[in-house]
Amino acid sequence: MNKEKRMEWSQACIDCKRCVPSCVILRNQERSPKSILENFSQASLDPFTCMECQACKEACPKGIDFGELFIAQKKILTPSSPPLAFKKVLRLQQWNFSPLFSASKGRSPEVAFMPGCALANRSPELIEAILNHLGEHFHSVGYFQHCCGKPLRLIGDEEGFRADFQKSLQALRELSPKLLLTACSNCYTTFKKELPSLDIQPLYGVLEEIPLPRSFTPQPHQPALTLHDPCPSISHPELHRSVRGVLQKAGIPFGEFKNSKEKTLCCGSGGMLGLTHPALAKNQAIHRAKESPTPLILTYCQSCADRLTIGGKKGVHLLEILYQNRLENRPLGFFAKWKNRFLNRWLQRAQRS
């Protein structure tokens, strides 16, 4: 970002501080947002603490986006002298793109299901149940367990992101599904942006149209749930509509956060904060979890479910309710997650009706 744009924002800023409650960086600053903009070149703010959730922009009456400033800073930090935060995410991506944890199953299927990295870390039984359910309603269903590559983009390594994304794109071309269904908001937004011609839809839109899984059992006395929207969904109202449509169809009562849909707040995982700055990520998770009036928080992002559980409430993924009648998120350790990813890579099979 050039200096002229930053100064334009500093002049436009009315220092109302509406952005402060939503941002873990701004909440921990003694200076006002306007002061930070005016003296940004001298500011000692770590760009890797930005969650890139756009909450500051949404809250600002002038549309000022602190995230844009931090993204520009991240891109300046080159791989020749990467900070520790950068190295941690690079290491994660080496695992994410390892053949041990990646899979493409099927041959030109009618639809392919892409769970995303975090959901692939869950139980193989959950993924199998989703594939079987889709197999009851589509002629053929493929399985696509690959990372979209977004973590490197979130730390400012656009070149690395492009290289990783091409790997996933090549695998997707080889699978050649007519329609790609994803459960992950990050995967959906990344593929939507990079491949606007790709026929990709959120899984939840399809679940609105087909019968609910036969294993789902409505619970008339179900505990109260508050729905949390992941921050990557901010600019995708179709995601908000389809998830709420599935909940209404299933008869699952839920409440809304004060800040929801396009004004949702990050759970603390955004910008890879959980990996680069765990203490700040927990701080944000606690901040968001406290805003829920109920002990149970429902979401459609596995990273959010895990992070809000760390924040002191019980996060649960919508798909675990629909396919496993589970109302609590089971925390998994590092090795358990990668074990499940490995098992999903080898156990899941393409489905044909």
Phi and psi in degrees as a GROMACS rama.xvg file:
@    title "Ramachandran Plot"
@    xaxis  label "Phi"
@    yaxis  label "Psi"
@TYPE xy
-81.1981  162.747  ASN-2
-64.0221  -34.0902  LYS-3
-61.5098  -42.4635  GLU-4
-65.8594  -41.6272  LYS-5
-63.693  -42.7495  ARG-6
-67.6294  -33.604  MET-7
-61.3784  -42.4139  GLU-8
-67.1551  -40.8067  TRP-9
-63.5674  -33.8343  SER-10
-74.0644  -33.6263  GLN-11
-76.7809  -26.5776  ALA-12
-63.4301  128.823  CYS-13
-100.156  6.93318  ILE-14
56.0989  39.5953  ASP-15
-76.8167  -17.2408  CYS-16
66.0673  20.279  LYS-17
-66.9433  -23.2604  ARG-18
-77.0636  -21.646  CYS-19
-62.0401  -49.0732  VAL-20
-60.2637  -27.5357  PRO-21
-83.8912  -14.4388  SER-22
-118.571  124.583  CYS-23
-66.7617  -27.2177  VAL-24
-72.3212  -51.9724  ILE-25
-66.4452  -31.8308  LEU-26
-65.7482  -25.3928  ARG-27
-100.407  16.3516  ASN-28
-107.087  139.198  GLN-29
-79.732  -25.6947  GLU-30
-82.2035  157.228  ARG-31
-78.7372  159.878  SER-32
-55.8609  -40.5755  PRO-33
-64.0386  -39.5363  LYS-34
-65.1059  -38.0526  SER-35
-63.3871  -42.3641  ILE-36
-64.8024  -40.7491  LEU-37
-68.9611  -29.098  GLU-38
-123.775  36.6983  ASN-39
-63.966  -34.2727  PHE-40
-65.7309  -26.2475  SER-41
-96.7758  -3.21937  GLN-42
-71.7236  137.583  ALA-43
-100.332  57.5041  SER-44
-100.641  128.102  LEU-45
-75.0162  116.139  ASP-46
-63.7944  -21.7663  PRO-47
-79.1535  1.90747  PHE-48
-91.3504  -2.66259  THR-49
-78.8975  129.738  CYS-50
-85.0408  -7.23635  MET-51
50.8274  40.8231  GLU-52
-96.2275  -7.66081  CYS-53
68.5101  8.42782  GLN-54
-64.886  -35.1601  ALA-55
-63.8303  -42.3918  CYS-56
-64.8451  -41.1451  LYS-57
-66.0993  -34.4802  GLU-58
-79.6994  -23.7496  ALA-59
-79.2209  126.663  CYS-60
-68.0612  -14.0783  PRO-61
-105.056  -0.207859  LYS-62
72.1257  24.3183  GLY-63
-74.4676  132.273  ILE-64
-117.592  97.3654  ASP-65
-62.1213  -30.3504  PHE-66
-57.0951  -37.0775  GLY-67
-62.688  -36.8521  GLU-68
-64.0008  -44.3918  LEU-69
-71.4511  -36.1541  PHE-70
-60.7583  -42.7192  ILE-71
-61.596  -39.2059  ALA-72
-64.2815  -43.1791  GLN-73
-59.0415  -40.7173  LYS-74
-67.7241  -21.0506  LYS-75
-73.175  -30.443  ILE-76
-76.6706  107.143  LEU-77
-88.9544  159.759  THR-78
-60.9035  -12.3561  PRO-79
-70.3283  -26.4041  SER-80
-141.994  60.5281  SER-81
-73.2223  140.358  PRO-82
-72.1461  169.399  PRO-83
-58.8577  -39.1501  LEU-84
-58.3034  -40.6603  ALA-85
-62.7094  -46.1022  PHE-86
-64.213  -36.9702  LYS-87
-61.5961  -42.4057  LYS-88
-72.3385  -36.6121  VAL-89
-59.0251  -41.4079  LEU-90
-65.4487  -41.2598  ARG-91
-59.371  -42.761  LEU-92
-68.4357  -27.4511  GLN-93
-62.8745  -39.3367  GLN-94
-70.8297  -45.284  TRP-95
-57.9362  -33.9753  ASN-96
-100.298  8.97327  PHE-97
-68.5515  140.092  SER-98
-58.4921  -21.7359  PRO-99
-65.6377  -24.8609  LEU-100
-121.892  13.6611  PHE-101
-120.698  149.575  SER-102
-157.414  144.48  ALA-103
-132.947  118.577  SER-104
-123.37  131.065  LYS-105
118.642  169.566  GLY-106
-136.328  106.735  ARG-107
47.2782  53.7471  SER-108
-71.2727  160.033  PRO-109
-61.9442  -42.6877  GLU-110
-136.827  153.747  VAL-111
-127.504  138.353  ALA-112
-100.324  126.936  PHE-113
-115.936  106.494  MET-114
-74.3856  -26.131  PRO-115
87.0591  160.108  GLY-116
-62.2079  -48.0557  CYS-117
-64.8395  -41.6362  ALA-118
-71.6494  -30.9829  LEU-119
-66.0654  -18.5744  ALA-120
-77.7199  -10.4405  ASN-121
-80.7624  -170.293  ARG-122
-67.4486  139.467  SER-123
-57.5859  -28.4089  PRO-124
-63.2006  -37.5002  GLU-125
-65.4287  -48.0319  LEU-126
-62.7911  -41.2195  ILE-127
-62.5619  -40.8173  GLU-128
-63.3856  -39.8557  ALA-129
-65.108  -45.6555  ILE-130
-63.1393  -42.0039  LEU-131
-63.3953  -40.7495  ASN-132
-63.624  -45.3601  HIS-133
-63.9727  -35.6682  LEU-134
-64.0009  -20.7903  GLY-135
-77.173  -14.8595  GLU-136
-126.267  -5.23165  HIS-137
-127.635  150.797  PHE-138
-60.7191  -41.4762  HIS-139
-149.081  142.584  SER-140
-130.651  123.335  VAL-141
-99.0902  169.183  GLY-142
-123.963  128.34  TYR-143
-126.698  96.9772  PHE-144
-105.868  84.2856  GLN-145
-139.699  154.184  HIS-146
-83.6188  141.8  CYS-147
-75.5906  -13.9659  CYS-148
91.1947  -0.839098  GLY-149
-60.9613  -30.5682  LYS-150
-51.6965  -38.3308  PRO-151
-70.6385  -34.3031  LEU-152
-63.9109  -36.2656  ARG-153
-69.1144  -19.9878  LEU-154
-103.918  11.9826  ILE-155
89.4482  3.77796  GLY-156
-93.4162  77.8419  ASP-157
-66.0229  -36.7044  GLU-158
-64.4774  -44.0014  GLU-159
-64.0463  -40.0345  GLY-160
-59.0336  -46.1178  PHE-161
-58.8692  -41.9625  ARG-162
-64.7976  -44.1915  ALA-163
-67.2177  -42.1656  ASP-164
-61.8272  -36.5567  PHE-165
-64.0222  -33.176  GLN-166
-63.9422  -45.7303  LYS-167
-66.8039  -39.3092  SER-168
-62.9571  -40.8693  LEU-169
-63.0721  -42.5334  GLN-170
-64.0968  -37.6605  ALA-171
-67.7619  -39.459  LEU-172
-63.9529  -37.7115  ARG-173
-68.405  -36.9219  GLU-174
-70.8007  -40.0519  LEU-175
54.3784  57.0894  SER-176
-78.0223  151.558  PRO-177
-73.0618  -32.9364  LYS-178
-140.774  133.313  LEU-179
-105.366  124.56  LEU-180
-108.659  128.827  LEU-181
-125.415  144.85  THR-182
-95.1721  -8.30403  ALA-183
-103.963  127.393  CYS-184
-64.5834  -36.9028  SER-185
-65.2138  -44.3787  ASN-186
-62.323  -43.8628  CYS-187
-61.2449  -49.0655  TYR-188
-68.1942  -35.1023  THR-189
-67.8005  -49.1117  THR-190
-67.1293  -35.6713  PHE-191
-60.0611  -41.8854  LYS-192
-73.8291  -43.0445  LYS-193
-82.7711  -29.7769  GLU-194
-132.125  72.946  LEU-195
-61.1562  -20.6875  PRO-196
-83.1481  -12.0064  SER-197
-71.3627  135.837  LEU-198
-83.0457  95.013  ASP-199
-127.682  137.826  ILE-200
-138.232  152.737  GLN-201
-66.8743  141.491  PRO-202
-54.0542  -33.3285  LEU-203
-66.8727  -28.4591  TYR-204
-66.0441  -37.0449  GLY-205
-70.9825  -39.0472  VAL-206
-65.1795  -21.6088  LEU-207
-68.4006  -31.5104  GLU-208
-93.0492  -33.6366  GLU-209
-96.7809  161.911  ILE-210
-59.4104  149.637  PRO-211
-64.8502  155.301  LEU-212
-57.3522  139.681  PRO-213
-63.7292  -22.0719  ARG-214
-75.9029  -15.3075  SER-215
-72.1176  130.15  PHE-216
-120.208  110.366  THR-217
-59.9538  140.505  PRO-218
-113.206  105.887  GLN-219
-60.852  -26.1964  PRO-220
-112.038  37.1289  HIS-221
-63.5306  138.741  GLN-222
-60.5025  154.943  PRO-223
-66.0735  140.468  ALA-224
-125.039  144.702  LEU-225
-114.446  129.865  THR-226
-88.1485  125.311  LEU-227
-107.676  126.834  HIS-228
-91.9481  128.006  ASP-229
-62.5674  146.684  PRO-230
-65.5078  -26.8145  CYS-231
-64.1283  -15.2604  PRO-232
-85.355  -2.11296  SER-233
-49.8426  -45.1745  ILE-234
-95.9864  17.6379  SER-235
-127.759  80.8344  HIS-236
-61.0581  -22.9612  PRO-237
-63.9265  -30.8302  GLU-238
-68.879  -45.308  LEU-239
-59.4534  -43.919  HIS-240
-65.7988  -45.4952  ARG-241
-68.3846  -39.3967  SER-242
-63.2812  -45.1824  VAL-243
-67.064  -30.9888  ARG-244
-65.512  -40.7883  GLY-245
-64.995  -42.7725  VAL-246
-61.7175  -42.2898  LEU-247
-67.1231  -40.4384  GLN-248
-62.0164  -39.6092  LYS-249
-81.4363  -6.48701  ALA-250
69.7848  30.5687  GLY-251
-95.1401  109.988  ILE-252
-71.4364  141.875  PRO-253
-151.582  155.765  PHE-254
-109.767  171.42  GLY-255
-112.539  145.903  GLU-256
-67.523  155.381  PHE-257
-58.6828  -40.5097  LYS-258
-104.684  105.032  ASN-259
-139.305  176.573  SER-260
52.2768  -122.475  LYS-261
-71.3551  -8.34192  GLU-262
-113.841  18.7312  LYS-263
-63.9634  158.216  THR-264
-110.016  150.843  LEU-265
-69.5487  147.566  CYS-266
-79.9546  -13.4916  CYS-267
115.164  -7.67983  GLY-268
-90.6759  -16.4946  SER-269
-58.2167  148.72  GLY-270
66.6186  16.0091  GLY-271
65.1981  25.6012  MET-272
-61.8895  -33.9775  LEU-273
-61.2007  -27.0771  GLY-274
-93.4004  -39.8923  LEU-275
-84.3342  -33.44  THR-276
-142.632  75.7298  HIS-277
-55.6214  -37.8595  PRO-278
-66.0279  -42.263  ALA-279
-67.5247  -37.4023  LEU-280
-62.6177  -40.0107  ALA-281
-67.1904  -39.2819  LYS-282
-57.2108  -45.9044  ASN-283
-69.1369  -37.2557  GLN-284
-62.1146  -43.101  ALA-285
-64.1191  -42.6444  ILE-286
-59.4617  -46.1821  HIS-287
-71.3553  -43.4339  ARG-288
-61.2628  -36.5383  ALA-289
-63.6522  -23.0561  LYS-290
-75.8593  -12.1708  GLU-291
-82.141  127.889  SER-292
-77.8172  -5.2796  PRO-293
-120.192  152.718  THR-294
-67.7197  -26.7195  PRO-295
-100.894  129.093  LEU-296
-116.507  122.844  ILE-297
-95.0055  137.192  LEU-298
-148.979  172.833  THR-299
-122.213  32.3511  TYR-300
-137.65  124.033  CYS-301
-67.4942  -36.1185  GLN-302
-62.3006  -39.4675  SER-303
-64.8028  -43.5287  CYS-304
-59.1615  -44.2577  ALA-305
-65.5476  -44.3631  ASP-306
-68.7459  -39.4984  ARG-307
-70.7573  -26.3008  LEU-308
-67.9502  -40.6437  THR-309
-62.2399  -32.4627  ILE-310
-74.7185  -3.20045  GLY-311
112.319  -9.48711  GLY-312
-107.313  -176.516  LYS-313
-110.539  105.804  LYS-314
-84.0934  141.825  GLY-315
-139.276  139.332  VAL-316
-85.0981  138.216  HIS-317
-53.9768  -39.2215  LEU-318
-68.8673  -29.74  LEU-319
-70.9236  -29.6785  GLU-320
-70.0847  -46.9084  ILE-321
-69.2759  -37.2092  LEU-322
-103.713  -19.0065  TYR-323
-131.115  5.138  GLN-324
50.4856  39.3812  ASN-325
-106.588  128.442  ARG-326
-107.921  5.10694  LEU-327
-131.785  141.767  GLU-328
-82.0344  124.922  ASN-329
-89.5293  109.84  ARG-330
-61.2317  133.866  PRO-331
-117.516  142.567  LEU-332
-80.3104  174.484  GLY-333
-55.666  -51.0157  PHE-334
-70.6702  -34.5758  PHE-335
-63.5463  -39.7871  ALA-336
-63.1696  -47.8845  LYS-337
-71.8932  -29.3096  TRP-338
-63.0408  -44.8828  LYS-339
-63.6355  -39.8319  ASN-340
-61.6163  -42.3859  ARG-341
-62.6486  -45.3039  PHE-342
-64.9294  -39.7721  LEU-343
-63.1497  -35.6523  ASN-344
-62.7383  -36.2298  ARG-345
-98.2032  -28.444  TRP-346
-89.2918  -31.5941  LEU-347
-71.449  143.068  GLN-348
-126.897  152.494  ARG-349
-63.6363  149.156  ALA-350
-112.602  141.404  GLN-351
-132.77  136.048  ARG-352
